[in-house]
Amino acid sequence: MPEVLVYAVEGRTPEQKKALMKDITDAVVKNFATTADAVTVQIVESPKINKAKGGIPFSER
């Protein structure tokens, strides 16, 4: 049972997340020769204040 975790800063719409999960599922099915029902995709979101790039929090970008 393949499982994919995606770490991202908060702010995407439910539609964007659903589309991403579908695309990832399709890629795993194609490349791992498994079924869609066997694939789990989880998006782990971080608040913008809790994630930084280059030392600058995303809340300040």
PQR file of N, CA, C, O and H, with PARSE charges and radii, in Angstrom:
ATOM      1  N   MET A   1       0.848  -1.172   0.000 -0.4000 1.5000
ATOM      2  CA  MET A   1       0.000   0.000   0.000 -0.0000 2.0000
ATOM      3  C   MET A   1       0.895   1.237   0.000  0.5500 1.7000
ATOM      4  O   MET A   1       1.382   1.621   1.063 -0.5500 1.4000
ATOM      5  N   PRO A   2       1.130   1.870  -1.137 -0.5600 1.5000
ATOM      6  CA  PRO A   2       1.950   3.078  -1.184  0.2800 2.0000
ATOM      7  C   PRO A   2       1.272   4.240  -0.460  0.5500 1.7000
ATOM      8  O   PRO A   2       0.061   4.434  -0.564 -0.5500 1.4000
ATOM      9  N   GLU A   3       2.060   4.991   0.259 -0.4000 1.5000
ATOM     10  CA  GLU A   3       1.564   6.186   0.940 -0.0000 2.0000
ATOM     11  C   GLU A   3       2.487   7.352   0.607  0.5500 1.7000
ATOM     12  O   GLU A   3       3.708   7.232   0.699 -0.5500 1.4000
ATOM     13  H   GLU A   3       3.044   4.834   0.343  0.4000 1.0000
ATOM     14  N   VAL A   4       1.902   8.471   0.224 -0.4000 1.5000
ATOM     15  CA  VAL A   4       2.662   9.662  -0.152 -0.0000 2.0000
ATOM     16  C   VAL A   4       2.259  10.795   0.783  0.5500 1.7000
ATOM     17  O   VAL A   4       1.073  11.083   0.946 -0.5500 1.4000
ATOM     18  H   VAL A   4       0.909   8.569   0.149  0.4000 1.0000
ATOM     19  N   LEU A   5       3.257  11.439   1.397 -0.4000 1.5000
ATOM     20  CA  LEU A   5       3.024  12.605   2.242 -0.0000 2.0000
ATOM     21  C   LEU A   5       3.535  13.842   1.514  0.5500 1.7000
ATOM     22  O   LEU A   5       4.644  13.850   0.981 -0.5500 1.4000
ATOM     23  H   LEU A   5       4.220  11.205   1.264  0.4000 1.0000
ATOM     24  N   VAL A   6       2.719  14.875   1.501 -0.4000 1.5000
ATOM     25  CA  VAL A   6       3.097  16.140   0.881 -0.0000 2.0000
ATOM     26  C   VAL A   6       3.094  17.196   1.979  0.5500 1.7000
ATOM     27  O   VAL A   6       2.065  17.439   2.609 -0.5500 1.4000
ATOM     28  H   VAL A   6       1.818  14.868   1.934  0.4000 1.0000
ATOM     29  N   TYR A   7       4.233  17.816   2.204 -0.4000 1.5000
ATOM     30  CA  TYR A   7       4.338  18.890   3.182 -0.0000 2.0000
ATOM     31  C   TYR A   7       4.233  20.221   2.449  0.5500 1.7000
ATOM     32  O   TYR A   7       4.951  20.460   1.478 -0.5500 1.4000
ATOM     33  H   TYR A   7       5.069  17.619   1.691  0.4000 1.0000
ATOM     34  N   ALA A   8       3.334  21.089   2.917 -0.4000 1.5000
ATOM     35  CA  ALA A   8       3.120  22.366   2.236 -0.0000 2.0000
ATOM     36  C   ALA A   8       2.681  23.419   3.247  0.5500 1.7000
ATOM     37  O   ALA A   8       2.098  23.110   4.286 -0.5500 1.4000
ATOM     38  H   ALA A   8       2.750  20.895   3.706  0.4000 1.0000
ATOM     39  N   VAL A   9       2.973  24.650   2.916 -0.4000 1.5000
ATOM     40  CA  VAL A   9       2.481  25.762   3.715 -0.0000 2.0000
ATOM     41  C   VAL A   9       0.989  25.928   3.408  0.5500 1.7000
ATOM     42  O   VAL A   9       0.552  25.685   2.283 -0.5500 1.4000
ATOM     43  H   VAL A   9       3.447  24.901   2.072  0.4000 1.0000
ATOM     44  N   GLU A  10       0.225  26.337   4.396 -0.4000 1.5000
ATOM     45  CA  GLU A  10      -1.218  26.493   4.230 -0.0000 2.0000
ATOM     46  C   GLU A  10      -1.554  27.515   3.144  0.5500 1.7000
ATOM     47  O   GLU A  10      -0.729  28.352   2.778 -0.5500 1.4000
ATOM     48  H   GLU A  10       0.580  26.535   5.310  0.4000 1.0000
ATOM     49  N   GLY A  11      -2.788  27.426   2.638 -0.4000 1.5000
ATOM     50  CA  GLY A  11      -3.231  28.449   1.710 -0.0000 2.0000
ATOM     51  C   GLY A  11      -3.813  27.937   0.399  0.5500 1.7000
ATOM     52  O   GLY A  11      -4.334  28.724  -0.391 -0.5500 1.4000
ATOM     53  H   GLY A  11      -3.459  26.746   2.935  0.4000 1.0000
ATOM     54  N   ARG A  12      -3.733  26.637   0.156 -0.4000 1.5000
ATOM     55  CA  ARG A  12      -4.310  26.108  -1.080 -0.0000 2.0000
ATOM     56  C   ARG A  12      -5.796  25.856  -0.887  0.5500 1.7000
ATOM     57  O   ARG A  12      -6.245  25.588   0.228 -0.5500 1.4000
ATOM     58  H   ARG A  12      -3.309  25.998   0.798  0.4000 1.0000
ATOM     59  N   THR A  13      -6.551  25.938  -1.958 -0.4000 1.5000
ATOM     60  CA  THR A  13      -7.987  25.702  -1.889 -0.0000 2.0000
ATOM     61  C   THR A  13      -8.251  24.196  -1.840  0.5500 1.7000
ATOM     62  O   THR A  13      -7.391  23.400  -2.218 -0.5500 1.4000
ATOM     63  H   THR A  13      -6.187  26.155  -2.864  0.4000 1.0000
ATOM     64  N   PRO A  14      -9.438  23.806  -1.375 -0.5600 1.5000
ATOM     65  CA  PRO A  14      -9.784  22.385  -1.402  0.2800 2.0000
ATOM     66  C   PRO A  14      -9.712  21.798  -2.812  0.5500 1.7000
ATOM     67  O   PRO A  14      -9.320  20.644  -2.983 -0.5500 1.4000
ATOM     68  N   GLU A  15     -10.083  22.578  -3.810 -0.4000 1.5000
ATOM     69  CA  GLU A  15     -10.024  22.105  -5.195 -0.0000 2.0000
ATOM     70  C   GLU A  15      -8.590  21.841  -5.634  0.5500 1.7000
ATOM     71  O   GLU A  15      -8.321  20.844  -6.305 -0.5500 1.4000
ATOM     72  H   GLU A  15     -10.401  23.515  -3.671  0.4000 1.0000
ATOM     73  N   GLN A  16      -7.666  22.726  -5.262 -0.4000 1.5000
ATOM     74  CA  GLN A  16      -6.258  22.531  -5.608 -0.0000 2.0000
ATOM     75  C   GLN A  16      -5.704  21.273  -4.941  0.5500 1.7000
ATOM     76  O   GLN A  16      -4.980  20.498  -5.567 -0.5500 1.4000
ATOM     77  H   GLN A  16      -7.885  23.535  -4.717  0.4000 1.0000
ATOM     78  N   LYS A  17      -6.047  21.076  -3.675 -0.4000 1.5000
ATOM     79  CA  LYS A  17      -5.554  19.905  -2.951 -0.0000 2.0000
ATOM     80  C   LYS A  17      -6.136  18.619  -3.541  0.5500 1.7000
ATOM     81  O   LYS A  17      -5.426  17.623  -3.681 -0.5500 1.4000
ATOM     82  H   LYS A  17      -6.634  21.705  -3.166  0.4000 1.0000
ATOM     83  N   LYS A  18      -7.412  18.638  -3.883 -0.4000 1.5000
ATOM     84  CA  LYS A  18      -8.043  17.465  -4.477 -0.0000 2.0000
ATOM     85  C   LYS A  18      -7.381  17.108  -5.808  0.5500 1.7000
ATOM     86  O   LYS A  18      -7.123  15.936  -6.082 -0.5500 1.4000
ATOM     87  H   LYS A  18      -7.989  19.447  -3.770  0.4000 1.0000
ATOM     88  N   ALA A  19      -7.107  18.121  -6.631 -0.4000 1.5000
ATOM     89  CA  ALA A  19      -6.464  17.884  -7.929 -0.0000 2.0000
ATOM     90  C   ALA A  19      -5.055  17.317  -7.741  0.5500 1.7000
ATOM     91  O   ALA A  19      -4.655  16.405  -8.466 -0.5500 1.4000
ATOM     92  H   ALA A  19      -7.316  19.073  -6.408  0.4000 1.0000
ATOM     93  N   LEU A  20      -4.310  17.841  -6.786 -0.4000 1.5000
ATOM     94  CA  LEU A  20      -2.970  17.330  -6.513 -0.0000 2.0000
ATOM     95  C   LEU A  20      -3.021  15.877  -6.067  0.5500 1.7000
ATOM     96  O   LEU A  20      -2.244  15.050  -6.545 -0.5500 1.4000
ATOM     97  H   LEU A  20      -4.635  18.582  -6.197  0.4000 1.0000
ATOM     98  N   MET A  21      -3.933  15.562  -5.151 -0.4000 1.5000
ATOM     99  CA  MET A  21      -4.046  14.188  -4.667 -0.0000 2.0000
ATOM    100  C   MET A  21      -4.414  13.228  -5.796  0.5500 1.7000
ATOM    101  O   MET A  21      -3.923  12.100  -5.828 -0.5500 1.4000
ATOM    102  H   MET A  21      -4.564  16.234  -4.762  0.4000 1.0000
ATOM    103  N   LYS A  22      -5.260  13.654  -6.709 -0.4000 1.5000
ATOM    104  CA  LYS A  22      -5.634  12.822  -7.863 -0.0000 2.0000
ATOM    105  C   LYS A  22      -4.430  12.600  -8.771  0.5500 1.7000
ATOM    106  O   LYS A  22      -4.172  11.472  -9.193 -0.5500 1.4000
ATOM    107  H   LYS A  22      -5.660  14.571  -6.683  0.4000 1.0000
ATOM    108  N   ASP A  23      -3.690  13.669  -9.077 -0.4000 1.5000
ATOM    109  CA  ASP A  23      -2.512  13.542  -9.940 -0.0000 2.0000
ATOM    110  C   ASP A  23      -1.458  12.625  -9.317  0.5500 1.7000
ATOM    111  O   ASP A  23      -0.858  11.807 -10.014 -0.5500 1.4000
ATOM    112  H   ASP A  23      -3.900  14.585  -8.735  0.4000 1.0000
ATOM    113  N   ILE A  24      -1.234  12.759  -8.020 -0.4000 1.5000
ATOM    114  CA  ILE A  24      -0.255  11.906  -7.346 -0.0000 2.0000
ATOM    115  C   ILE A  24      -0.717  10.452  -7.376  0.5500 1.7000
ATOM    116  O   ILE A  24       0.076   9.552  -7.652 -0.5500 1.4000
ATOM    117  H   ILE A  24      -1.722  13.424  -7.455  0.4000 1.0000
ATOM    118  N   THR A  25      -1.988  10.227  -7.095 -0.4000 1.5000
ATOM    119  CA  THR A  25      -2.533   8.869  -7.138 -0.0000 2.0000
ATOM    120  C   THR A  25      -2.337   8.250  -8.510  0.5500 1.7000
ATOM    121  O   THR A  25      -1.894   7.107  -8.620 -0.5500 1.4000
ATOM    122  H   THR A  25      -2.632  10.959  -6.872  0.4000 1.0000
ATOM    123  N   ASP A  26      -2.664   8.998  -9.557 -0.4000 1.5000
ATOM    124  CA  ASP A  26      -2.503   8.492 -10.921 -0.0000 2.0000
ATOM    125  C   ASP A  26      -1.051   8.137 -11.220  0.5500 1.7000
ATOM    126  O   ASP A  26      -0.782   7.125 -11.867 -0.5500 1.4000
ATOM    127  H   ASP A  26      -3.024   9.927  -9.467  0.4000 1.0000
ATOM    128  N   ALA A  27      -0.111   8.959 -10.754 -0.4000 1.5000
ATOM    129  CA  ALA A  27       1.308   8.698 -10.995 -0.0000 2.0000
ATOM    130  C   ALA A  27       1.771   7.442 -10.265  0.5500 1.7000
ATOM    131  O   ALA A  27       2.543   6.654 -10.811 -0.5500 1.4000
ATOM    132  H   ALA A  27      -0.329   9.781 -10.227  0.4000 1.0000
ATOM    133  N   VAL A  28       1.302   7.253  -9.033 -0.4000 1.5000
ATOM    134  CA  VAL A  28       1.688   6.065  -8.278 -0.0000 2.0000
ATOM    135  C   VAL A  28       1.101   4.810  -8.930  0.5500 1.7000
ATOM    136  O   VAL A  28       1.787   3.794  -9.051 -0.5500 1.4000
ATOM    137  H   VAL A  28       0.675   7.894  -8.589  0.4000 1.0000
ATOM    138  N   VAL A  29      -0.159   4.878  -9.348 -0.4000 1.5000
ATOM    139  CA  VAL A  29      -0.785   3.743 -10.028 -0.0000 2.0000
ATOM    140  C   VAL A  29       0.014   3.370 -11.268  0.5500 1.7000
ATOM    141  O   VAL A  29       0.289   2.193 -11.501 -0.5500 1.4000
ATOM    142  H   VAL A  29      -0.716   5.703  -9.251  0.4000 1.0000
ATOM    143  N   LYS A  30       0.383   4.360 -12.058 -0.4000 1.5000
ATOM    144  CA  LYS A  30       1.130   4.117 -13.302 -0.0000 2.0000
ATOM    145  C   LYS A  30       2.514   3.517 -13.042  0.5500 1.7000
ATOM    146  O   LYS A  30       2.916   2.560 -13.704 -0.5500 1.4000
ATOM    147  H   LYS A  30       0.160   5.316 -11.869  0.4000 1.0000
ATOM    148  N   ASN A  31       3.232   4.079 -12.085 -0.4000 1.5000
ATOM    149  CA  ASN A  31       4.635   3.709 -11.891 -0.0000 2.0000
ATOM    150  C   ASN A  31       4.867   2.568 -10.906  0.5500 1.7000
ATOM    151  O   ASN A  31       5.930   1.947 -10.919 -0.5500 1.4000
ATOM    152  H   ASN A  31       2.906   4.856 -11.547  0.4000 1.0000
ATOM    153  N   PHE A  32       3.886   2.285 -10.053 -0.4000 1.5000
ATOM    154  CA  PHE A  32       4.044   1.212  -9.070 -0.0000 2.0000
ATOM    155  C   PHE A  32       3.172   0.004  -9.404  0.5500 1.7000
ATOM    156  O   PHE A  32       3.139  -0.966  -8.646 -0.5500 1.4000
ATOM    157  H   PHE A  32       3.022   2.790 -10.042  0.4000 1.0000
ATOM    158  N   ALA A  33       2.473   0.058 -10.520 -0.4000 1.5000
ATOM    159  CA  ALA A  33       1.615  -1.057 -10.950 -0.0000 2.0000
ATOM    160  C   ALA A  33       0.685  -1.513  -9.832  0.5500 1.7000
ATOM    161  O   ALA A  33       0.660  -2.690  -9.472 -0.5500 1.4000
ATOM    162  H   ALA A  33       2.500   0.846 -11.135  0.4000 1.0000
ATOM    163  N   THR A  34      -0.073  -0.577  -9.292 -0.4000 1.5000
ATOM    164  CA  THR A  34      -1.023  -0.863  -8.225 -0.0000 2.0000
ATOM    165  C   THR A  34      -2.368  -0.243  -8.585  0.5500 1.7000
ATOM    166  O   THR A  34      -2.519   0.339  -9.658 -0.5500 1.4000
ATOM    167  H   THR A  34      -0.053   0.379  -9.585  0.4000 1.0000
ATOM    168  N   THR A  35      -3.330  -0.366  -7.702 -0.4000 1.5000
ATOM    169  CA  THR A  35      -4.651   0.224  -7.946 -0.0000 2.0000
ATOM    170  C   THR A  35      -4.790   1.527  -7.177  0.5500 1.7000
ATOM    171  O   THR A  35      -4.081   1.762  -6.198 -0.5500 1.4000
ATOM    172  H   THR A  35      -3.207  -0.839  -6.829  0.4000 1.0000
ATOM    173  N   ALA A  36      -5.707   2.370  -7.625 -0.4000 1.5000
ATOM    174  CA  ALA A  36      -5.938   3.649  -6.955 -0.0000 2.0000
ATOM    175  C   ALA A  36      -6.403   3.440  -5.514  0.5500 1.7000
ATOM    176  O   ALA A  36      -6.057   4.219  -4.626 -0.5500 1.4000
ATOM    177  H   ALA A  36      -6.283   2.180  -8.420  0.4000 1.0000
ATOM    178  N   ASP A  37      -7.180   2.396  -5.289 -0.4000 1.5000
ATOM    179  CA  ASP A  37      -7.669   2.118  -3.930 -0.0000 2.0000
ATOM    180  C   ASP A  37      -6.547   1.770  -2.955  0.5500 1.7000
ATOM    181  O   ASP A  37      -6.732   1.855  -1.741 -0.5500 1.4000
ATOM    182  H   ASP A  37      -7.462   1.763  -6.010  0.4000 1.0000
ATOM    183  N   ALA A  38      -5.405   1.386  -3.469 -0.4000 1.5000
ATOM    184  CA  ALA A  38      -4.281   1.018  -2.606 -0.0000 2.0000
ATOM    185  C   ALA A  38      -3.406   2.213  -2.237  0.5500 1.7000
ATOM    186  O   ALA A  38      -2.536   2.103  -1.374 -0.5500 1.4000
ATOM    187  H   ALA A  38      -5.254   1.316  -4.455  0.4000 1.0000
ATOM    188  N   VAL A  39      -3.636   3.357  -2.889 -0.4000 1.5000
ATOM    189  CA  VAL A  39      -2.773   4.531  -2.708 -0.0000 2.0000
ATOM    190  C   VAL A  39      -3.381   5.489  -1.691  0.5500 1.7000
ATOM    191  O   VAL A  39      -4.559   5.838  -1.772 -0.5500 1.4000
ATOM    192  H   VAL A  39      -4.343   3.447  -3.590  0.4000 1.0000
ATOM    193  N   THR A  40      -2.558   5.909  -0.732 -0.4000 1.5000
ATOM    194  CA  THR A  40      -2.963   6.920   0.247 -0.0000 2.0000
ATOM    195  C   THR A  40      -2.112   8.163   0.028  0.5500 1.7000
ATOM    196  O   THR A  40      -0.888   8.081  -0.064 -0.5500 1.4000
ATOM    197  H   THR A  40      -1.602   5.626  -0.666  0.4000 1.0000
ATOM    198  N   VAL A  41      -2.771   9.314  -0.053 -0.4000 1.5000
ATOM    199  CA  VAL A  41      -2.074  10.590  -0.188 -0.0000 2.0000
ATOM    200  C   VAL A  41      -2.530  11.481   0.963  0.5500 1.7000
ATOM    201  O   VAL A  41      -3.726  11.626   1.214 -0.5500 1.4000
ATOM    202  H   VAL A  41      -3.766   9.381   0.022  0.4000 1.0000
ATOM    203  N   GLN A  42      -1.567  12.073   1.656 -0.4000 1.5000
ATOM    204  CA  GLN A  42      -1.884  12.969   2.769 -0.0000 2.0000
ATOM    205  C   GLN A  42      -1.145  14.283   2.581  0.5500 1.7000
ATOM    206  O   GLN A  42       0.058  14.295   2.317 -0.5500 1.4000
ATOM    207  H   GLN A  42      -0.595  11.956   1.452  0.4000 1.0000
ATOM    208  N   ILE A  43      -1.861  15.380   2.718 -0.4000 1.5000
ATOM    209  CA  ILE A  43      -1.252  16.710   2.676 -0.0000 2.0000
ATOM    210  C   ILE A  43      -1.139  17.208   4.107  0.5500 1.7000
ATOM    211  O   ILE A  43      -2.134  17.310   4.825 -0.5500 1.4000
ATOM    212  H   ILE A  43      -2.838  15.370   2.933  0.4000 1.0000
ATOM    213  N   VAL A  44       0.081  17.516   4.510 -0.4000 1.5000
ATOM    214  CA  VAL A  44       0.356  18.027   5.849 -0.0000 2.0000
ATOM    215  C   VAL A  44       0.640  19.513   5.709  0.5500 1.7000
ATOM    216  O   VAL A  44       1.655  19.902   5.132 -0.5500 1.4000
ATOM    217  H   VAL A  44       0.889  17.433   3.927  0.4000 1.0000
ATOM    218  N   GLU A  45      -0.243  20.336   6.227 -0.4000 1.5000
ATOM    219  CA  GLU A  45      -0.095  21.779   6.071 -0.0000 2.0000
ATOM    220  C   GLU A  45       0.512  22.415   7.316  0.5500 1.7000
ATOM    221  O   GLU A  45       0.204  22.032   8.444 -0.5500 1.4000
ATOM    222  H   GLU A  45      -1.068  20.021   6.695  0.4000 1.0000
ATOM    223  N   SER A  46       1.377  23.390   7.087 -0.4000 1.5000
ATOM    224  CA  SER A  46       1.986  24.156   8.165 -0.0000 2.0000
ATOM    225  C   SER A  46       1.453  25.577   8.128  0.5500 1.7000
ATOM    226  O   SER A  46       1.323  26.161   7.052 -0.5500 1.4000
ATOM    227  H   SER A  46       1.627  23.702   6.170  0.4000 1.0000
ATOM    228  N   PRO A  47       1.142  26.147   9.295 -0.5600 1.5000
ATOM    229  CA  PRO A  47       0.789  27.564   9.313  0.2800 2.0000
ATOM    230  C   PRO A  47       1.965  28.395   8.796  0.5500 1.7000
ATOM    231  O   PRO A  47       3.123  28.042   9.019 -0.5500 1.4000
ATOM    232  N   LYS A  48       1.669  29.485   8.113 -0.4000 1.5000
ATOM    233  CA  LYS A  48       2.722  30.318   7.517 -0.0000 2.0000
ATOM    234  C   LYS A  48       3.709  30.836   8.555  0.5500 1.7000
ATOM    235  O   LYS A  48       4.875  31.063   8.232 -0.5500 1.4000
ATOM    236  H   LYS A  48       0.728  29.772   7.932  0.4000 1.0000
ATOM    237  N   ILE A  49       3.275  31.022   9.768 -0.4000 1.5000
ATOM    238  CA  ILE A  49       4.171  31.520  10.817 -0.0000 2.0000
ATOM    239  C   ILE A  49       5.171  30.441  11.258  0.5500 1.7000
ATOM    240  O   ILE A  49       6.211  30.753  11.838 -0.5500 1.4000
ATOM    241  H   ILE A  49       2.328  30.838  10.030  0.4000 1.0000
ATOM    242  N   ASN A  50       4.849  29.174  10.980 -0.4000 1.5000
ATOM    243  CA  ASN A  50       5.695  28.065  11.425 -0.0000 2.0000
ATOM    244  C   ASN A  50       6.632  27.536  10.356  0.5500 1.7000
ATOM    245  O   ASN A  50       7.295  26.520  10.570 -0.5500 1.4000
ATOM    246  H   ASN A  50       4.004  28.920  10.509  0.4000 1.0000
ATOM    247  N   LYS A  51       6.703  28.200   9.211 -0.4000 1.5000
ATOM    248  CA  LYS A  51       7.568  27.720   8.132 -0.0000 2.0000
ATOM    249  C   LYS A  51       8.326  28.913   7.562  0.5500 1.7000
ATOM    250  O   LYS A  51       7.755  29.985   7.364 -0.5500 1.4000
ATOM    251  H   LYS A  51       6.165  29.025   9.038  0.4000 1.0000
ATOM    252  N   ALA A  52       9.612  28.718   7.301 -0.4000 1.5000
ATOM    253  CA  ALA A  52      10.443  29.803   6.788 -0.0000 2.0000
ATOM    254  C   ALA A  52      11.288  29.320   5.622  0.5500 1.7000
ATOM    255  O   ALA A  52      11.597  28.134   5.504 -0.5500 1.4000
ATOM    256  H   ALA A  52      10.076  27.846   7.462  0.4000 1.0000
ATOM    257  N   LYS A  53      11.650  30.252   4.774 -0.4000 1.5000
ATOM    258  CA  LYS A  53      12.584  29.990   3.682 -0.0000 2.0000
ATOM    259  C   LYS A  53      13.602  31.118   3.709  0.5500 1.7000
ATOM    260  O   LYS A  53      13.239  32.294   3.720 -0.5500 1.4000
ATOM    261  H   LYS A  53      11.399  31.215   4.870  0.4000 1.0000
ATOM    262  N   GLY A  54      14.859  30.758   3.719 -0.4000 1.5000
ATOM    263  CA  GLY A  54      15.903  31.771   3.806 -0.0000 2.0000
ATOM    264  C   GLY A  54      15.849  32.554   5.112  0.5500 1.7000
ATOM    265  O   GLY A  54      16.293  33.700   5.177 -0.5500 1.4000
ATOM    266  H   GLY A  54      15.154  29.803   3.710  0.4000 1.0000
ATOM    267  N   GLY A  55      15.302  31.925   6.153 -0.4000 1.5000
ATOM    268  CA  GLY A  55      15.218  32.578   7.455 -0.0000 2.0000
ATOM    269  C   GLY A  55      14.051  33.533   7.602  0.5500 1.7000
ATOM    270  O   GLY A  55      13.897  34.156   8.653 -0.5500 1.4000
ATOM    271  H   GLY A  55      14.941  30.994   6.100  0.4000 1.0000
ATOM    272  N   ILE A  56      13.226  33.665   6.573 -0.4000 1.5000
ATOM    273  CA  ILE A  56      12.080  34.586   6.613 -0.0000 2.0000
ATOM    274  C   ILE A  56      10.798  33.766   6.644  0.5500 1.7000
ATOM    275  O   ILE A  56      10.542  32.992   5.721 -0.5500 1.4000
ATOM    276  H   ILE A  56      13.351  33.159   5.720  0.4000 1.0000
ATOM    277  N   PRO A  57       9.981  33.923   7.699 -0.5600 1.5000
ATOM    278  CA  PRO A  57       8.740  33.173   7.765  0.2800 2.0000
ATOM    279  C   PRO A  57       7.836  33.482   6.571  0.5500 1.7000
ATOM    280  O   PRO A  57       7.823  34.604   6.065 -0.5500 1.4000
ATOM    281  N   PHE A  58       7.093  32.487   6.134 -0.4000 1.5000
ATOM    282  CA  PHE A  58       6.167  32.677   5.022 -0.0000 2.0000
ATOM    283  C   PHE A  58       5.121  33.731   5.355  0.5500 1.7000
ATOM    284  O   PHE A  58       4.576  34.367   4.454 -0.5500 1.4000
ATOM    285  H   PHE A  58       7.104  31.575   6.545  0.4000 1.0000
ATOM    286  N   SER A  59       4.836  33.925   6.639 -0.4000 1.5000
ATOM    287  CA  SER A  59       3.869  34.956   7.049 -0.0000 2.0000
ATOM    288  C   SER A  59       4.384  36.366   6.760  0.5500 1.7000
ATOM    289  O   SER A  59       3.599  37.314   6.736 -0.5500 1.4000
ATOM    290  H   SER A  59       5.279  33.408   7.372  0.4000 1.0000
ATOM    291  N   GLU A  60       5.688  36.515   6.542 -0.4000 1.5000
ATOM    292  CA  GLU A  60       6.273  37.833   6.272 -0.0000 2.0000
ATOM    293  C   GLU A  60       6.645  38.012   4.804  0.5500 1.7000
ATOM    294  O   GLU A  60       7.197  39.047   4.431 -0.5500 1.4000
ATOM    295  H   GLU A  60       6.326  35.745   6.561  0.4000 1.0000
ATOM    296  N   ARG A  61       6.361  37.051   3.995 -0.4000 1.5000
ATOM    297  CA  ARG A  61       6.701  37.131   2.564 -0.0000 2.0000
ATOM    298  C   ARG A  61       5.586  37.744   1.784  0.5500 1.7000
ATOM    299  O   ARG A  61       5.693  37.892   0.567 -0.5500 1.4000
ATOM    300  H   ARG A  61       5.913  36.210   4.298  0.4000 1.0000
TER
END
